[in-house]
Amino acid sequence: MNSNNFRMSARRPAALATAAALASVPVLLGGAGAAHATDEHGRASAVVLRTGLDVSLLDKTVHVPLAVSLNEVQAPRSADRTALTARLDGVDGGRPFTVLGADVAEAKATVTARRAEGSVRVAHARLHVPGLPLLSLIEAEAITAKATCEAGRAPAASANVLGAVTVLGKRVTLTAGGPTEVKVPGVGEVRLDLSQRRTTTRTAAATALELKVSVNPPPDFVRGEPQLNVADVKGTLTLAEATCDSPMAPPTGKPVPSHDPAGPRPQGGTTEAGLAETGGNPATPYIAGGALALLLAGGGAVAVARRRKN
């Protein structure tokens, strides 16, 4: 009886020590080595025309903003309207006037798990501003812009203005080396920046044409009054712009199941059968500490049992 009671009392401290040692080891098996998925998606946008103009009326005391856009889309969408009209209070009696007309004006933005892309295509574009209803600010045969972002690859951007280009009635030759300035006495001036492209490690943007405008409409008198009641127009216009943001690359590792008998494994590499694993793991110090605690607890219990037996 005494012997049996002694063994029970000796086992109890050992069991308590074992439980304490286990409790001191953080619970790592459920999450160690697991690859964390991300829900970060790519982004894409496209716009045929965006305006940011200030229209001054004849008395110079009233300024009317003209901020409109044609076929501005974000993924996953597309648009193919070919004309944009606008109305401004105090301009031509509030009647609508055409800002952009084109045979083709298409914008697309698409995003998949691995790819984001924005693209714009414009054909035979004719751009107007208030005060110049008969004279085009710019005419262009073909304009394109494209931005492509693919997971794991460098983003790419391209923009082109093809064919003949006419600015304020003058045929011009655009160069990508710097801005092109067109001045027409008594009408105004336009500065054009051609084919701007910007890329980073994850983003891309392409703009086919960016125009800085300062126009003073000529006094085309109709029944004794200047046409459209416009004194001058200043601001910027963007023709054919596409942007994108790369999707996050999907993880390549596989999660380690919580019931894996092998326990935590180092991340970032694989080992071949029969070869020893190398490299550190955040769980290693905890596992080693738990094993040492178990070993000391067991040894202490055995020593106590032997002393009481003797």
Phi, psi and omega in degrees: 000312180300320182296317180294316179300323181295317181295322178297316182290330179286325180288327184298311177300323180296319180294319179296319179295320178298316180297319180295321179295319178294322181293334181283348180266123181300150178282104185245341189297325183294330185239350184296135176079359183282138177274132183268118178284156178236148178256022179289116181258160175283170179223152178208148177212160179205145178212136178283311182217137172224132182242147172219078187245151173245118182257120180260131178277171191303325183281355177065007179258348181241127177240126183247120179284141173242095180238095182227164178215153178239127175056046175271117186228156171234150186301148352264102181211164173213160179208146182218036172293146185246006180211148178227125175242158181215159175236140176227132177298132178086355179252117178054040177067021179078008179284151180290146174228155184276127176269312179221135171232144182204156173285324177224132175214093190237133177230135180226144175220122182229148177219131171239186181297333184240354189215139174231136183211136173239140181212150180223140176220126180229136179231134178052062182273143178224112186252132182235156173233158180302143180096342178233068185291335184257338182256122180288137172296315177209145172231135181218143183284315183210133180225132178223151173211142182209136176229126183234127178233118181238137182302131178083000180231159179289132177299153181228145179221140178215148178208140183214145170238113188249150177080193184287144177231131179239130180238121181050041177083357180252131178283131185232160174248119182269145177232147180278351183285345181179177182290153175250127181249131179237124179238131177237111182304136179080354180242307180151193180218151181226134174249127183244128172254124188258138168048067175272132181227135179225131177224148171234192180293338183230352185231160175212148178212139180224134176232122182289313181217134171236125185245131171256121192244137169219101188241133174244097185303138178292154182281075176282097186284131173236112184055041173085001181234145178300145184291137177065001174060034183249131178270308176202163182228128179225149176144202183232153174225141178241125178248120175065093178230135179225141179223160175204160178224125187295140169293155175289138178294135180295146180295146181263338180280162179250142179297145176270123181298149182292339181262014181296117183295340181284346179076194183297145177235151178297142177273160173091007178190167178236159179238151178271154180297137177087354179252141181288140176284142177235166179104155182273164176214139180301335183278344188301312181299324180291318181295315180297318179297320178296318180296319179295320179296319178297318181296316180294320180297318180294318179296320179296320180296319179296320181295317179299318181297319181292320180296319180291329180292322180283000000 
